[in-house]
Amino acid sequence: MKLVSVSVGVPRDITWHNRNVTTAIFKHQVEGRVALGKLNLQGDRQADLSVHGGEHKAVYCYPIEHYDYWKRALPGRELPMAVFGENFTTAGLTEDSVHLGDQFSIGSALVVVTQPRLPCYKLGLRFQSDDMVKRFIASGRMGFYVAVRRVGDVGAGDEITVISRDPHAVPVSDIARLYAATTYSADDVASVRRALRVDALPENWKDHFRERLQKVNIS
């Protein structure tokens, strides 16, 4: 497993549907070593801290394996690294194989997987496409966020090493699907209950799933 690319960005003003939008989704690759703090990479900022950033979303990771899919799905469109707004473009870490609470070392830093990405309308702005958010979610290729357990420095080419796997073994792909599912199977309910025991899952996600368990129809 490897860190293919490190990318950062700062908020900028973009016109979208005749209104001004401030966004930091436009990232650019950086060379050399980059300091990774508790809240973000050096040189990276978020535009709307009410929904982006914070300790649980210090770094957004996106698998390079998904780029081939999007090249087929979006023929003729240039897809430079970090086009999906990710900080880390990774190899060998997909949503099916990564679990909530898994811990990895990257460079001298230690990170833990916290949650899938739930894209907002600014992904559509980045692609200048009103249906991009819907397509992104439907693809299941959403990437994931990590929190920083130990600050350090990282750089493109670093190995990503498993430090520990969460014992509850809830894949990122499962929790992303279950977030929006209208019905749950008995297995889905079991997965949600396991997720609620994962320390790294943020409380707002746990609150969402507690409410869902009270209301959901089990198929």
N, C-alpha and C positions, 0 to 999 in steps of 0.2 A: 504494500500500500504506500502511496506516495502523494506528497503535496506538489501538484503540477504547477500551480500558479498562485501568487498572492496579489490581491487587488484591493485598492482603496479608492475612496471618493469623498467629496465634500458637497454640501447642498448647493444647487444651482437653480435658477429660475428658468422654467420651460413653459411655453405656451401650448396648451392642450385644450381643444374644443373652445377656443376663444377665451380662455381664462388662464391666469398665471398660476403655475404650480411650482412649489419648491420641493425638490427631490434630490436625493443623493444616490439614486439607483445607477447613475452613470459612473462606473468604476474603471480604473486603469491599472494595468499591471505595474508592479514595482520590482526592481531588481535588488539583489543583496539581502542582507538581514533586516528584518522589520521587528520592532518591539511590539509585543502583544501584552496589553494590560487587561485589567479586569473587565473593562467596558468595551474596548475595541482595539483595533490595530492602530499604530501610530500613523497619522495622516488620514484616518477614516472618521467620518462623522455621519450622523443621521439627521434627517430634516424634521421629522415629527416624532419626538421622544415618547408620545403617548401610545404609539403602536410599534415603534421600531427601537432597537437598541436596548440598553439595560443589561444587567448581569446575565440574564437567561438567554439573551440574543447577542452576545458579544461578537460572534463570528457566524456568518452564513456560509455554509458549505454546499457545493453543488458538484455532482459526479461528472467527470469528463465523459463518461460512457454515454451520457444522455445527449451529447452534442450530435452524434450520428443520427439519432432519432429525429432531432429537430431539423437537421439538414434535409432529411427526407420529407418532413412535415411542412417545412417552410422553404420550398425550392427557390433558388435564386437569391435568397437573403444572406447577406454576410453575417456570420456569427462569430465575432471576435471573442476572445477569452473574457469572461466576466460579463457577458451580455445579459445574463439573467440576474445581475446585481450581486453575484456572490463575491465574498472575500477570499475564500479558499476554493480553488478548483482542484478536486481530488481524483485519484485513480485507485480503484479497488474498494471503494466504500459506497455501496448503493443502499437505498432505503430498505430493501428486503434483508440485507445482511447486517445492518446497524440497528442496535436496540437503544431505546431510551435508557439512559444511565450508563452506557458503555463509556469507558475512559480510555483516552489515547494520549500518547506523547508525540509531540511534533516539535522538532528542534529542541529547545530547552524548556518548552512550555508543556503543561498538562491540561487537557480539555475534557469535558464531559458532555455527552449528547443530551439535549434538553427537550426538543420538540421539533415537529416538522415545520416547514414554512407554509404559512397561509398567505398567498399573494394578495396585494391590494391593487387598486386600479392603476397604480404607477407602473406596474409591469406592462400594462397596455400602452401607457405613455411611452415607455422605453421602446416598444416595438411599433408604436403608432398604429395600434390595432385594437379595436374595441372588444374583439372576441379572444384576445390572447390569454386573459386571466382564466376564462372558462376552459380554453384548450389546455392550459397549463395544469389546471386541477384535474381535468379528465384524463390527462396522460399518466397521472400518478407519479410523475417525475418532478417532485417538488423540492428536493433537497432537505437540509435540516440545519438547525442551529446548535451551537455549542456554547457552554459557559467555560470560563477559564478558572481552573482550580489552582494552577501555578503559573504565574507570569513568566515570560521568557522572551526569546526571540525566535523567529521562524524565517524560512526562505524557500523559494521554489526549489524543488529537488529533494527536500527533506523527506526522510522516511517517516511514515505514520505507523506507530507501533501500538498494539493493543496492550494496555496496562491491566484492565479488568473488564469482564463482561458482566452486565447487570444480571443477577440471578433470576429476575422475573421475565427476562427474555421477550420483551414486547417490541417487535420491529417497528421502525419509524413508519413504514408503509401501512401497517395495520392501524396505528393510531391516527394517521392522516385520513384513512378511509372511514374509520369509526366516528371521527369528529362530525362528519356530515351525513352519515347513514341515517335513514329514516326508520329502519327496522334492524333489530339485532337478533342474531341466532344465539343459542345457548353458549356456543363457543365464543361469540363476540362479547357476551356479558362477562365470561371468564377472563377474556383479554383485557377488558376495561377494568375489571377488579384488580388484575395484576398491575396494570398501569398506575392505578391509584396508590399502589405500594412503592412506586419508584420515587425515591427521594428527589431525583433531578427534575422530575416533571413539575413545571410551575403550578402554583396554587390556582391560577385562573383556569388552567386546563383541567385541573382536578375538580374545581367547582362545576365546570361545564359538564363533565362526565357524571358527577354525582346527580345533577339535575336530570341528565338523560336517563340514568338508571331508574329514576323515579317515574319517568313518563313513557319510556320506550315500549314499543310493541315487540315482543319476542316472536320471531317467525319460526 
